[in-house]
C-alpha cells in the first residue's frame, strides 16, 4: 500500500512538472524567435541595434510567459497560481482514479476464486470470511448478498442492486472532482481574460497609450484563456473516459455477483459453533 501511494505521488509530481515546464518552455522558444522585421532590416539593423538594444531586451523579457504572469498585477498572479493549483489537483485525481478503477481493484481474481470455492461447497460463512479478507467494492456487494440468503432470491437481488448503487456513488464522488477541476479552469481563464481587457481599456483611456503596455495587457488576456483550456480539455477527456470505464466495470461486477450467488437460492446458513 505504501509503495502504491509513493508511485502515485511520483507520477503526479512528474505530470505536474510537465504541466508547469511545458508552457514556460514554449514561451521561451517563442520569445527566442527573431521578428521578421529584424531579418528584413538589412543594413539598418546595426545602426539601430546599439541605441535600442537595452529596450529590446527589456521588451523581450517582459513579453515572455513569466513576464506576463508577474506583470499582470496581484490579481493576475493569484489567477495564475489558482490555474496551476487547479491543474495539479486535476492531475492528482486523474492518477488516483486511473489507478483505483481497475478490474483487479474492483473485483480481485483471488476473491472470485475463494467465493466460487465456498459457494461450490455450500458454505456461506466461508464466503463471507473471504469477502472480509479481501476488501473491495465487489466484496461489499457479495457480503450484502450473503447476508440475505435466507430472505429469498428477490431480496438478495435488491440487496445486490442497493450495494452496487452505493459503490457507484463512492466511485462517482472521486470522479466528480475531476469534473470540478475541468469546469473551474475555463472560469479562471475567463476571469484572467476579463482582467486583461480591463487593463487594456484602462491603458487606452490614458490618451497616449504605450504600445508595449497595451500588447502586454492583451497577452495577459490570451495567455489566461489558453491556460484555462490547457487544463480543462485533458481533464474533461479523462473524466468521461474513466467514468465510462467505471460504469462498465460496475455492470460487469454486478452481473458476476449474480452469477456467483445463483447456487445459494436454497442454501441454509449454519451458525458458527
C-alpha positions in Angstrom: 0.0 0.0 0.0 2.8 2.4 0.8 4.6 1.6 -2.4 1.3 2.3 -4.3 0.9 5.6 -2.6 4.5 6.5 -3.4 4.1 5.5 -7.0 1.0 7.7 -7.3 2.8 10.6 -5.8 5.8 10.2 -8.1 3.5 10.0 -11.2 1.5 13.1 -10.1 4.7 15.0 -9.4 6.1 14.2 -12.9 2.9 15.2 -14.6 2.7 18.4 -12.6 6.3 19.2 -13.5 5.4 18.7 -17.2 2.4 20.9 -16.9 4.5 23.7 -15.4 7.5 23.4 -17.6 5.7 22.9 -21.0 4.2 26.4 -21.2 7.3 28.0 -19.9 9.4 26.2 -22.5 7.0 27.2 -25.2 7.0 30.8 -24.2 10.8 30.9 -24.1 11.0 29.3 -27.6 8.6 31.8 -29.0 10.4 34.7 -27.3 13.8 33.5 -28.8 12.5 33.6 -32.4 13.7 36.8 -34.1 11.0 39.0 -35.5 10.6 39.1 -39.3 11.1 42.8 -39.4 14.6 42.5 -37.9 15.5 40.0 -40.5 14.4 42.3 -43.3 16.2 45.3 -41.8 19.4 44.6 -43.6 21.9 47.4 -43.2 19.7 49.5 -40.9 19.7 46.9 -38.2 23.3 47.5 -36.9 22.6 51.3 -36.7 19.5 50.8 -34.6 20.9 47.9 -32.6 23.2 50.0 -30.3 20.5 52.5 -29.4 17.7 50.1 -28.8 19.5 47.0 -27.5 18.5 47.6 -23.9 15.0 48.5 -24.7 14.6 45.4 -27.0 16.0 43.1 -24.2 13.6 44.6 -21.8 10.6 44.1 -24.1 11.7 40.5 -24.8 11.9 39.8 -21.1 8.5 41.3 -20.4 6.8 39.5 -23.3 7.7 36.0 -22.2 5.4 33.8 -20.1 6.9 34.7 -16.8 6.8 38.3 -17.7 3.1 38.0 -18.4 2.5 36.2 -15.1 4.3 38.7 -12.9 3.5 41.7 -14.9 -0.3 41.3 -14.6 -0.6 42.6 -11.1 -1.5 40.9 -7.8 -4.8 39.6 -9.2 -3.1 38.2 -12.2 -0.5 36.3 -10.1 -3.3 34.9 -7.9 -5.2 33.8 -11.0 -2.2 32.0 -12.4 -1.5 30.4 -9.1 -5.1 29.2 -9.0 -4.8 27.8 -12.5 -1.6 25.9 -11.7 -3.2 24.6 -8.5 -6.3 23.6 -10.4 -4.2 21.7 -12.9 -2.2 20.0 -10.2 -5.5 18.9 -8.5 -6.8 17.6 -11.8 -3.7 15.5 -12.4 -3.9 14.1 -8.8 -7.5 13.0 -9.1 -6.9 11.6 -12.6 -4.0 9.5 -11.4 -5.9 8.4 -8.3 -9.0 7.3 -10.3 -6.9 5.8 -13.0 -5.1 3.6 -10.5 -8.1 2.6 -8.4 -10.7 2.0 -11.1 -9.2 -1.2 -12.5 -10.7 -4.7 -12.7 -8.1 -6.1 -10.3 -9.0 -3.3 -7.8 -12.8 -3.6 -8.1 -13.1 -7.3 -8.4 -9.9 -9.2 -7.4 -9.5 -12.6 -9.0 -8.5 -14.1 -5.7 -11.8 -13.0 -4.2 -13.7 -14.5 -7.1 -11.9 -17.9 -6.7 -12.4 -18.1 -3.0 -16.1 -17.2 -3.2 -16.6 -19.7 -6.0 -15.0 -22.4 -3.9 -17.1 -21.5 -0.9 -20.3 -21.5 -3.0 -19.5 -24.8 -4.5 -19.1 -26.3 -1.0 -22.3 -24.6 0.1 -20.5 -22.8 2.9 -21.9 -19.2 3.2 -19.9 -18.4 6.2 -16.7 -19.2 4.4 -17.8 -17.0 1.6 -18.4 -14.1 4.0 -15.0 -14.6 5.5 -13.5 -14.4 2.1 -15.2 -11.1 1.5 -13.8 -9.8 4.8 -10.3 -11.0 4.0 -10.1 -9.2 0.6 -12.0 -5.8 1.0 -13.0 -4.3 -2.3 -16.2 -3.0 -4.0 -17.1 -6.5 -5.1 -16.6 -8.0 -1.7 -19.0 -5.4 -0.3 -21.7 -6.3 -2.9 -21.2 -10.0 -2.2 -21.3 -9.6 1.5 -24.7 -7.8 1.1 -26.0 -10.7 -0.9 -24.8 -13.4 1.5 -26.3 -11.6 4.5 -29.8 -12.1 2.9 -29.5 -15.7 1.7 -32.4 -16.8 4.0 -34.7 -14.0 2.8 -35.2 -15.2 -0.7 -33.7 -14.5 -4.1 -35.8 -11.4 -4.7 -34.4 -9.8 -1.5 -30.9 -10.9 -2.5 -31.3 -9.1 -5.8 -32.5 -5.9 -4.1 -29.5 -6.1 -1.7 -27.1 -6.5 -4.6 -28.5 -3.6 -6.5 -28.5 -1.4 -3.4 -24.9 -2.3 -2.6 -23.9 -1.8 -6.2 -25.5 1.7 -6.3 -23.6 2.6 -3.1 -20.3 1.5 -4.7 -21.1 3.5 -7.8 -21.8 6.5 -5.7 -18.4 6.2 -3.9 -16.6 6.0 -7.3 -18.6 8.9 -8.7 -17.6 11.1 -5.8 -14.0 10.6 -6.8 -14.7 11.3 -10.4 -16.7 14.4 -9.6 -13.5 16.2 -8.5 -12.0 15.7 -12.0 -15.2 17.3 -13.4 -14.9 20.2 -10.9 -11.3 20.9 -11.9 -12.2 20.8 -15.7 -15.1 23.2 -15.2 -13.2 25.6 -12.9 -10.2 26.1 -15.3 -12.1 27.9 -18.1 -13.8 30.1 -15.5 -10.4 31.1 -14.1 -9.1 31.7 -17.6 -12.1 33.8 -18.4 -11.6 35.9 -15.3 -8.0 36.5 -16.4 -9.2 37.5 -19.8 -11.6 40.0 -18.3 -8.8 41.4 -16.2 -6.5 41.7 -19.2 -9.2 43.5 -21.2 -9.9 45.9 -18.3 -6.2 46.8 -18.1 -6.2 47.1 -21.9 -9.0 49.7 -21.9 -7.5 51.5 -18.9 -4.3 51.9 -21.0 -6.3 53.2 -24.0 -8.1 55.7 -21.8 -4.9 57.5 -20.9 -5.0 59.3 -24.3 -1.5 58.4 -25.4 -1.2 54.7 -24.7 2.0 52.8 -24.5 2.0 50.2 -27.3 4.2 47.8 -25.3 1.9 48.0 -22.2 -1.2 47.6 -24.4 0.3 44.5 -26.0 1.2 43.1 -22.6 -2.4 43.5 -21.4 -3.7 41.7 -24.5 -1.1 39.0 -24.0 -2.3 38.5 -20.4 -5.9 38.1 -21.6 -4.9 35.5 -24.2 -2.5 33.6 -22.0 -5.0 33.1 -19.2 -7.6 31.9 -21.8 -5.1 29.4 -23.2 -4.1 28.3 -19.7 -7.7 27.5 -18.7 -8.2 25.5 -21.9 -5.0 23.6 -21.5 -6.2 22.4 -18.0 -9.8 21.9 -19.0 -9.6 19.9 -22.2 -7.4 17.0 -20.9 -9.3 16.9 -17.6 -12.6 16.6 -19.3 -11.4 13.9 -21.7 -10.0 11.8 -18.8 -13.2 12.4 -16.8 -15.5 10.9 -19.4 -13.1 8.1 -20.3 -12.6 7.0 -16.7 -16.4 7.4 -15.9 -17.4 5.2 -18.8 -14.8 2.6 -17.8 -16.1 2.6 -14.2 -19.7 2.1 -15.4 -18.7 -0.9 -17.5 -16.8 -2.4 -14.6 -19.6 -1.9 -12.2 -22.1 -3.6 -14.6 -19.7 -6.4 -15.1 -19.2 -6.8 -11.3 -22.9 -6.8 -10.7 -23.5 -9.5 -13.3 -20.7 -11.6 -12.0 -22.1 -11.3 -8.5 -25.5 -12.5 -9.6 -23.8 -15.5 -11.2 -21.9 -16.3 -8.0 -24.9 -16.3 -5.8 -27.3 -18.3 -8.1 -26.4 -21.6 -6.4 -27.3 -20.2 -3.0 -31.0 -20.0 -3.6 -31.8 -23.0 -1.4 -28.7 -23.0 0.9 -29.3 -22.8 4.6 -26.8 -20.9 6.8 -25.5 -22.8 9.8 -24.3 -20.6 12.7 -20.8 -21.0 13.9 -20.2 -23.3 16.9 
